[in-house]
Amino acid sequence: MQLPESEVYFNVLQVVYYGWELLKFIMSKTFLRPKVSSTKVTDWVDPSFDDFSENTDISITATSLHVNNASHRRKNVPSRLESSRFPARKREKPLSSGQIYGPENSKDYLSENEPWVDKYKPETQHELAVHKKKIEEVETWLKAQVLERQPKQGGSVLLITGPPGCGKTTTLKILSKEHGIQVQEWINPILPDFQKDDFKEIFNSESSFQAFPYQSQITVFKEFLLRATKYNKLQMLGDDLRTDKRIILVEDLPNQFYRDSHTLHEILRKYVHTGRCPLIFIISDSLGGDNNQRLLFPKEIQEECAISNISFNPVAPTIMMKFLNRIVTMEANKNGRNITVPDKTSLELLCQGCSGDIRSAINSLQFSSSKENSFWPRKKGTSSLKSDAALSKSKRRKKTDRVFENQEVQAIGGKDVSLFLFRALGKILYCKRASLTELDSPRLPSHLSEYERDTLLVQPEEVVEMSHMPGELFNLYLHQNYLDFFVEVDDVMRASEFLSFADILSGDWNIRSLLRQYTTSIATRGVMHSNTARGFAHCQGGVSGFRPLHKPQWFFISKKLKFLLSKILESFL
Ligand SMILES: Nc1ncnc2c1ncn2[C@@H]1O[C@H](COP(=O)(O)OP(=O)(O)OP(=O)(O)O)[C@@H](O)[C@H]1O
């Protein structure tokens, strides 16, 4: 097809125009720069060197595309930004005569302000705040699948799960380092931002640049898996060049998999046959339970692809205490004038509020210990930790008990504490109480004495809220399980009345949303109050030892009902 003459002219003009623009751009970059730099040499030199570490990172990202220590970069971003900022801030201060800020001084300043999670990050497996058994499990898997790997073994897959900040990634990285294993990590690609002009360019019919540079995350992920299997990672400074043992680590799954998990399953099925390198997924539990894990890695897929699963627990309060104590003591020795040392009870409260997340605990500790914020009761020097030893044993135990029972007390920097459903149910059904003397609280008049109970140690409404579950659903679980915790038939009758009343309130569509919180109160408080066998701190009868809790039969019945209804409808059609 021949173009009309005017169009040919136009295209030639366009080429000439772009050529001229390009020439102008090159001229400005090459010839104009010396002028600028010569006028303000110091301005030009300083920022270039300050940004050096960040610049090198960027160039590595561009070339290695999601491979290598990318997560390290991501997780350490704040600290690096901090570290590049501090020396600059120092320079802003006018220097007094004789005061010299050499490299040592700025290093001191840096280490004083460095986040403690980075400063005290573990270097060996013995420094990990993770249960030994879990470390052993991961180590055994790595030995079997990476170190003693057979040449023609397919792609083995490991799934590591657990709550956020319990040390999953750190454990894996430390063990890999100790055994000389390379970690190639997938990081979700960030597409370059589109500018207004880019869109104009794309939709301009006369423009020759009409390609839409887009690749879905899933395509890039598949390519990454293929490449990571085929090629070695780029060698970074300090990397061990001798090892050919590798693992692929995926912590940040492409978002599309959450909408379409079948694609992930297809990739996994293929990878198990074609992959040549062990693949490890790290998935953090979400607040509402392990939904992500069930969605992305259902039991059938785990069995089909022989995926091993190692589940981490939250860091235990005792282990957490040990590490926080060590950190705060070291900081107090080094930098005592700038921090307030918390006492033992405050530390226990902090551990409790962080739900087993050591990262959050250390951050909260650093924030709240700084003299500027000073959350802790002020005590002189480091002695506060020691002075606590002076407390009598019984007094301390009482304090600890209160800390552990009173879920409503939010710790400093505390997280939104979520309760595992069955733990929340247990809190209602076991209904622990504290005895009160008459001074503490007035008693009911004698004619109401049968309703007299000791004070509850939990707030039922808060327990339901922390279970992250709709009140009606929680009531269902309560309904299914309360019988095992009762002894007297009269108590059962009263409890069932409360549950039925709550049911009636939540059954009316018009007022359901308004009365939702009242139905929860009626059901939970009703069940707790009805159980006279557990009405007082000194008589916690009715249950001995552990009682298994069950899923409501209602689910099964409703499923059956739906099935029957659909069958009846089918027979009509
Ligand atoms: N003794 C310790 N044990 C484990 N981690 C520690 C310890 N001291 C400090 N840390 C820091 O706590 C953080 C733990 O985070 P990590 O990424 O390992 O948790 P995670 O379980 O993978 O959670 P997420 O999925 O949210 O990343 C790291 O920054 C680590 O440096």
The ligand as a Gaussian input file, in Angstrom:
#p B3LYP/6-31G(d) Opt

LIG

0 1
 N       16.727000     -13.198000      67.900000
 C       16.066000     -12.949000      66.785000
 N       15.483000     -13.960000      66.103000
 C       14.796000     -13.722000      64.968000
 N       14.650000     -12.494000      64.433000
 C       15.218000     -11.445000      65.057000
 C       15.937000     -11.624000      66.263000
 N       16.380000     -10.426000      66.665000
 C       15.968000      -9.535000      65.754000
 N       15.288000     -10.125000      64.789000
 C       14.700000      -9.420000      63.643000
 O       13.301000      -9.678000      63.605000
 C       12.875000      -9.700000      62.264000
 C       12.141000     -11.011000      61.998000
 O       11.544000     -10.930000      60.766000
 P       11.366000     -12.114000      59.716000
 O       11.265000     -11.483000      58.364000
 O       12.381000     -13.177000      59.901000
 O        9.952000     -12.664000      60.150000
 P        8.915000     -13.516000      59.307000
 O        8.407000     -14.570000      60.202000
 O        9.517000     -13.930000      57.999000
 O        7.730000     -12.469000      59.111000
 P        7.235000     -11.728000      57.807000
 O        6.538000     -12.761000      57.013000
 O        6.328000     -10.673000      58.337000
 O        8.451000     -11.177000      57.138000
 C       14.102000      -9.560000      61.387000
 O       14.232000      -8.228000      60.987000
 C       15.253000      -9.939000      62.329000
 O       16.441000      -9.272000      61.994000

